[in-house]
Amino acid sequence: MSLNSVINNVADTFETFGLQVKRITGEKEAPYEAALVDFGLDEEERPVVLQALHYSQNILSFLDENIQEKGDIDLSILSFIITVPGEIPEEKTLEVLRLIALSNKSLPLGALNFSEVERSVYYSYNLPVFEKAPDEVCLLTVVHAALFVKETFFATVDEIATGRSTLEEILNKKTNS
């Protein structure tokens, strides 16, 4: 299955869900192919975008040089990523990392992560792709998981990052309600 067919299948399926999708061709726009899904704006009017990226590699030949399947792709991953808009200030990093650790306990799929390079929090879910692209139910589950994370955790990350609240205050509110 070619890279293009996986991303096109994902983009087509997302469009059947009524989502706005932009296709990145991997030629002029970026060094990869992707489907970008508009998830609207957050509370601060910043855009939130779900990225679907497809990676394929020939890894068996790296592990064992006697393997003759050099033309066959043996590792194919469909990666879904959605980033919390905004940068995490250095002085808030430890508190945000603690929030990520606590939040990941309640996520059914994927995990919240922290990029030290971009100083941002993002949700990611990686799905192995075998002989065919994922079906509608699988992709709908991924979209719902990403929306759940956006609605449940993004505002809290932003509250801590901007100093409007501390993790302790948020945890006390949750336990007292």
N, C-alpha and C positions, 0 to 999 in steps of 0.2 A: 504494500500500500504506500503510495507516494505521500510525501509531506503535504503537498498541495491538496490532495484528496481528503486527508484527515481534517485539515483546517477548514476547507470548504464545507465538509460535512457538518462540522461543529457550527460554523457560521450559519449554514442553511437551517439547522435545527434551532439555533437561538432565534432566528427570524420567525420560525413557525410559532415560537412562544410569544411573539409580539415585541421582541427586544430590538433596539436599534443596534446594528452591528457595522463596524468599519473593518474592512479586510486590509491587512498590511501584506503586501505582495512579496516582500523580501528582496526586492530589486532596488528601487530608488529610495524608498521610505525608511527601510531598516535592514540590517543584515540577517533577518529571520522572517518567517511568515507567522502571522498571528491573526486572531479575530478579537477585536476590542468591542466590549459591550458597555453601552452607556447605562450606568446605574443612577443617573441623576446627580443632584447636588447634596452635599451634607448640610448641617445646620449653619455653617459659615459660608454657604454658597460656593463651595469648591467642588469641582467635578470629581466623581467617583467612577472608576472604570475597571471592569473585570477583563483581564487579559487571558486569552487561551493561546498557549504556545506549544508547538510540537517539536520534540527533539528526537533524532534518530542517530544511532551510532552502531558501528561494527565493533563490539567489544570482545567477542570471543577470539578474534584474531590477535588482539592485544594480550589476552590471557594465555593463549596457546598458539604458537607460531605454526604448528602442524595442521591447524584447522584450515581446510581449503575453501571454506564458504565466504571468501572475501567479498563477494558481491551481495551477499544476503545481509540485511539489517537484522540484528538480533536483539537490539534494545530500542524500544520506542516508548517515549513518555509524553503524555499530554499534560501540560502543567497549567493550572489555573491560579492566577494571582490577582489580588485586589489590595491596593495600598491605602492606608489611612492618609488622607491629605494632610500636608504640613510636616514640618521638621521637628524632631524631638530635641529640645535643648539638652546639652551635656549634663547640666545639673539635675535633670529630671529622668535621666536614663535608668538609674537603678530602680526607681519607683515604677517606671513603665515596664521594665523587665520583670518585676515582681507581679505586676498586673497580668502580663502575658503568661507567666507560669501558672497563675491562679485560673486564668480564663481558659487555657488549653485543657484543663481538667473537664470542662463541660462541653467541649466541641466534639460532635459526632464524626466529623470528617476533617482532615487537614489540621493545620495549626497556625496560630499567630506566630510571627517571627519578627526579628529586629535586624535591620540592615545598618551596620556600623558605618558603611561608606556613605549611604544616603541619609543616615540618621532618621530612618522612618520605620514604621510598623506596617507589616503587611500580612495578609492571610494567604496561605498557599495550600493547594491540594494537587498531588501528582497521581496520575492515573496511567497504569501501563496500557499500551495499545498493542494488541496482538494482530490478528488477521484482518480485523475490520474496525472502523471507528466506533466509539461508544453509541449505544442506542439512545432514544429520546428520554427514557426513564432515568438512565444514568446521568445524562446531561442536565435534566430537570432537577435531579437531586443535588448536583454540584451548584447549580444556580441558586437553589433554595438555601443551601449551606452558606454560600457566599453572602446572600442577602441577610440571613440570620446573623452572621458575624458583623456585617455592616450595621444592622439595626441594634444589635445587642452590645457591641464593644467599641465601635469607632468613636462615639461621643465621649465615652469614658476615657479612652486614650487621650483624646483632645483636651478634656477637662484637666487631666493630670499634666499634660505637656504644656498647657498654657498657664498653669498655676491657679486656675479657678477653683480647684479642689485638690485634695490629697487622696491617696489610696486609702489611708486610714479613715478619712471622713466618708468616703464612698462605702467602704466595708461596714462602718458603723450604721450608716443609713439602711443598708440591706439587712443587717441583723436586727435592727430595731423596728423594721416595718413588717 
